Amino acid sequence: MPDNQKKVLLIYPPSPVLNREDRCQQPTKELLVIPPLPPTDLMYLASIAEVAGCEAKIHDYSQGGDFEKDLRDFQPDFLVVNIATPTLEHDLDAVKRAKEICPDIITIAKGAAFLTHGNNILADHKSLDIGILGEAEETLKEILSGKDLNEVSGIYYRDDLIIKFTGVRPFIEDLDSIPFPARHLVDNNIYTRPDNGKVQAVIKVSRGCPFHCFFCLATPVSGAKVRRRTPENIIEEIKECVEKYNIRNFLFWSDIFNIDKAWTMELCEKIIDSGLKITWSANTRADTADLEMAKKMYESGCRLVSIGVESGSQYILDKIGKRITLNQIRETVNIFKKAKIRIYNYFVIGLPWENEDTAEETIEFAIELDSDFISFYTATPLPGTRFYNYAVENNLFDKDTSFESAYFYPAVNTHFLSKDRVFELHKQAIRRFYLRPLYILKMLSRIRSFTEVKNYFLAGMNVLFRR
């Protein structure tokens, strides 16, 4: 290594395990069927660092490791930390420890919290030098190049005692221009599918969502315009995963996967033509799929789709501006069942207008749809969402408000229900769905390996003994 080569340590901090993608800050310990995902965002940034001529290392300390020893051994010039709202103080404690061990280190944090609290975060945490707002790839490249910070858009930084904000950086239009994630810097074997235990990679296929749902960070974080990678570029990354890392299971990560039918069909055709023989999953809205598309998705290896249903109450769906009907949801679920693709539905209990009746409608609707998997989240108004602003304006927070158990224990009351009651309804919903005898028989009939037996058993224990 050249004497003047800069060193960059990129970390998920030694905090509770989260899926740290900015729009989905989910504590995986408390949720069913949600595995820890690889630090793909850090892998992108590590690739940027390597292209800039730096030596990069990635460590996901939520999965173990000795952070302080690694700092002493590696002596990085830069520390890049992914921070999340539910674990903000834990995360920034790592930044403080880094400054104590490596006083000259430049500490950088990225995360959705900078959408609304950037100035306060730097004011409260003197050991943090730079906070990145929005997409971080181009921003980090400019920081590592030594560009004057006042000329780097999209950051909060400290200039002596003054905290400065350089303005919002435009979104990256050409996603193909971003180097592939640096998968050689992580132990890919840590990150596996929850059903069969096979290694799974995340392929980020697009960014942006035009729907700006009431409770979701996707649009604030990634914009309303959907920016897609070309199918050719995605295929090249899949080939790299298969040929270099022997990974054949993928999560196609996007804010909304199949909003463009022509693009979706082209991608599926290219996967088929490549002969790569992969399996993959993706998310979808319930009004953006048809049977032709679903069959082509299955042919190319899609075996599971996740659908954000949110509520079984049309009243609640209308109040949150979901722009979808219960019948559209029913039709889409039936389409994917016909295509032999498994379905993972998401529901949210505890939105501001939730009452006993609407919660019961949601539970009954989930049972009616009879998908393969579900997650019942409790409503969490993370800063940056319209939900957060509404909760502040309508005094739905109380003195005990905390985001530490985001999506598991509620952060706010509804207009009609206490947080404790929402939590009880949430637990009831999970048990009523997963403990149905016919559901259990259906899932047992699909088990093909000991690993699946073990994983379903552990999930079942989680349901039975949920706090």
C-alpha positions, 0 to 999 in steps of 0.5 A: 500500500502506498504511504499516502493512500487514505484508509476508509472504514465503513460500518454498521455500528455496534448497535441493535440489528436493523435493516438500515436502508434509509426507507426501512429502518426495521429492527429484525429481532422483533419482526417475523420473516425479516432477515438481516440484509447485507450492508449494500449501501456501504458496499456501494460507498466502498467501491467509490472509495476504491475507485478514488484510490483509497483502501476500504474496509467494511464491517457490520458490527451488529453481527459481531466484531471488536470495533475498538480493536479494528480502529487501533489496528487499521488506523483509518483516515475516514470513518463512514457510519450508517445511522438510523433513527431508532438507534441514533444515540447508539450509532453516534456513540460509535463516532465518539469512540472513534474520535477518542481512539483516532483523534485525527479521523474524519467522521462521516455519517449518512442516514435519513435522520439528516432529512429533518435533524441534520443541524441538531445531530451535529450540534449535539454530537461534537465528534461527528464532522460531516453528515450526508443528506440524500444519496451518498455516492457522489458526495463521498467521492468529492469528500475523499478527493479533498474538495473544499467542504463548502463546495460539496453539496448535500452535507452538514459540516462543522466550520470551527463552531458554526454548523453549515449546510451546503444545500440539497444535492440533485439525485443521480440520474444515471444509476448505471454509472455507480460501480457495483457494490464491493462484495469482496469486502464482506462475508456474504455468508452471513446474509441468508434467506429466512426460509432455506438459509441460502446466501442472498444478495441485494441488487438495487435495481431502481430508486424513487417512488411517485406515490409518497405514502403518508408513512413512508420515507421512500419519496423523501429519501429517493425522490418522486421520479423513478430512476431505473438501471438498465436491464443490461447493467443489472444482468452484469451485476447478477453475473458477477454474483453468480460467477465470483461469489456463487450467489444465486438468490437475490432480493431486487431492491427498489422503492417500487419494482414493477411500475414500468411493465416494459422495463420489467418484462425486458429485465425478465427476458434478459434473465431468462436469456442469460441462462443464469438460473437464479431465484429472486424476490421483489416488492410491488404495488397492488395495482401495477401487475397483471398475469402476463407480467407475473408469469414472466417474472416466475419464468425468470426465477421470481419466487416471492413478491412483497405487497404493501397492503397497509390496511384492510379498511378502505377508510384508512387506505383513503385517509393515508392517500394510498390510491388503491382499493381492497378489490385491486389488492384481492385481484393482484394477490390472486394474480400472483397465486395463479403465477405460483409466486409466493406472497408476502403482505405488509400491514400497518396497525396504529395509523392515526385514524385506527380504531377497534373496528378498522383494526379488526377489518385489517386482521380479517382481510389479512386472513381472507387474502391468505398469503404465504407470509405477512408482517404486521407493523405498528405505525411508526412516524419516522422524521421526514414522513408526512406521518411525523408532521401529522403526529406532531401537529395532532399531539399523538406523541407523548412523553414516552415516545421512542423509536427504539422499537420501531414497527414493533412497539408503537411510537404514537397513540392513534386518535382512538387507541393508546399505544398499549392497545395498538400493541395488543392488537398487533400481537393478536393479528400475528397470532390469528394469522399464523396459528390457523391450522390450515395455514400451518398445514399449508406451510408444512406441506411446502418444507423441503429441507431441515433448514426450512424446518428449523427456520419455520420452528423458530418463527413459530416460537416467536409467534407463540411467545411474543412479548 
